[in-house]
Amino acid sequence: LIGSGLWVAMRRLITTLRKLVARAWPSIKRWSRRAVTASGVVALVMCALACTRLPFDAHRWLGTAAGECVMPASRIIVLGGSGMPSGPELLRLHRAAELAARWPDASVTIVHPGDPAAIELMRAELIMRGTDPTRITLMNDGDNTRAQALALAASTKRRQDPIAIVTAPENMYRSVR
């Protein structure tokens, strides 16, 4: 009797659920069609925008929205994280070497989390590009942009000195703020 009572309760529950779903089905069907149509429209717009220069301009804006270093900096900070060698990391090091050549009195600090071998490769890349090894300081701190910024803030004595930060465009705004 216990098993049959449970069976009857389950059948009643299933019947009730069917009635609820039958009542809501037209609304569910209508909203799912709208969601699929909206997703398709968004996908088409994204594909069309991908054929323009808008993604490039947006990516560039991320790197320059917080401002650009126009005066000579006393310290050039390279925030790593992409691994070495990788395209983004090599581009950052290339830019840091350009800035180091432009501002010969500036020190260069490389901040990279994790593998000490990677930070040594980054140092070697800067030296290969003409940066004096005595100007380079290594910091193997931080797991993310915020942790790297906090480690740098703790090591900075004079906060009024101008600095130049070299990092990925998508990290620049939060690195400066």
C-alpha positions, 0 to 999 in steps of 0.5 A: 500500500505504501508503494502504491500511495507513492505511485498515485502521488507521483502521477498526480504531481506529473499531471499537475506539472503537465497542466502548468507547462501546457498553460505556460507553453505559449508564453515560453515559446514566444519568449524563446523565439524572441531570445533566439531572434535577438541573439541572431541580430546581435551576432550579425551586428558583431560580425558586421562590426568586426569588419570595421576598424571599431574593435581596433579603436576600442582596444586602443582607447582602453590603453589611452583613456586614463592618459598617456605619459607625455613628460619624461618619466623617472620610472618605467614599469612593465606589467607582465603576465602573458608569459614569455615569449609571447606576442603581447609580452614582446610588444610590451618589452619593445615599447619599454625599450623605446621609452628607456632609450627616450628617457635615459635617466629612468629606471625600468621595473619589470613586474611579473608573477610566477615563473622566475625564468620568465622574468629573467627572459624579459630582462634579457629581452630588454638588455638585447634591445639596448637597455642598460642592465643596471637600470633594470629592477625585477619584481616577481610579485602579484597574481593579477594587475591589482596585486602587482599595483599594490606591490609597486605602491609598497616599493615606491618611496616618492609617489610624486615622480612621473612614471610610465606604465607599459601593460596590455591595453585592457589592463591600463585603465585599472592599472592607473586608477 
